[in-house]
Amino acid sequence: MAKDLEVYNHLNNQEQPSDSEDGFVEFLFQHTNLDAPEVDENAAWERLNQKIQNPNKGFAWMKIAASVAILAILSITVYLYNPAPSEIYVASADQKVRVEFPDGSIGVLNENSSFTYPEKFGDARNVAFKGEAYFDIKKSQKPFIIDVNGVDVKVLGTAFNLITTENEVKLYVDRGLVAFEKEGQQTKVPAGNEAIFNRETAAVTFSERPSENIMSWRNGIFNFNNTPLSTALDQLGEYYNVDFELSNDKLQNCRLTVTFEKQSLSTVLKTISTALDVKTSRKNDTVKISGKGC
């Protein structure tokens, strides 16, 4: 192109002297011997189709990179719109609380007890628990697992009462079958039985005669059959949320045979007064019992 410019300047100076090069492009079109190549449109389309159907390595890597990017975007989207289910914490404080779990199972917390469970259950129905509670578990192929500080109580569908303390887990099975499980070892407890799991020894002992009033805190029914007064008052005090005081230690030897079915505290006190020939007086949350003793 430098040579063309030299020829152009020579001719241009002869014809009309000027310092301008504005006519150079027009000069090229008039004096060049090069012609634009003809384009075969059909052949061009054929070559493009072959590249699409048989991509080279670079094109394949671009496809892979695009796929990875799409998967990453989808993963982030799924995470943002489907976050891990949040946990629900329920504590009963000084009252009983009824809870319906995500699967429709029921848990009733006694006072000073708590549940922790996910907003939605996954492959298993997991609940962490402290205190005392009654469970009525809906039947399912997914196990219902109650974590009691490292000890699992596992069921499929049943009803039972559970009490946890620092050293023990006490279980009474009302209906169905329940299992204690720790470190792969399992002990099954059938309906009508009471079992105690010792945390220190990991041993399970069965009670020959389950506590007659183990469910009283929930249903308000007490059956006392020649029961020591001190034992009866412990159970009644927990249910009615009062403290009993005995004016005479000899009163502890008294035996009580009576049935209460959701009666008011005043009715219960009148019945005890008549049955044992004692006097009762209540001040706020304290009930004092006085008499000669038995």
Secondary structure, DSSP 8 states (H G I E B T S, - for coil): -HHHHHHHHHHHHHHS--S--TTHHHHHHHH---------HHHHHHHHHHHHHS--HHHHHHHHHHHHHHHHHHHHHHHHHS----EEEEE-TTS-EEEE-TTS-EEEE-TT-EEEEESS--SSEEEEEESEEEEE----SS-EEEEETTEEEEESS-EEEEEE-SSEEEEEEEESEEEEEETTEEEEEETT-EEEEETTT--EEEESS--TTTTHHHH-EEEEEEEEHHHHHHHHHHHHT-EEEESSGGGGG-EEEEEEES--HHHHHHHHHHHHT-EEEEETTEEEEES---
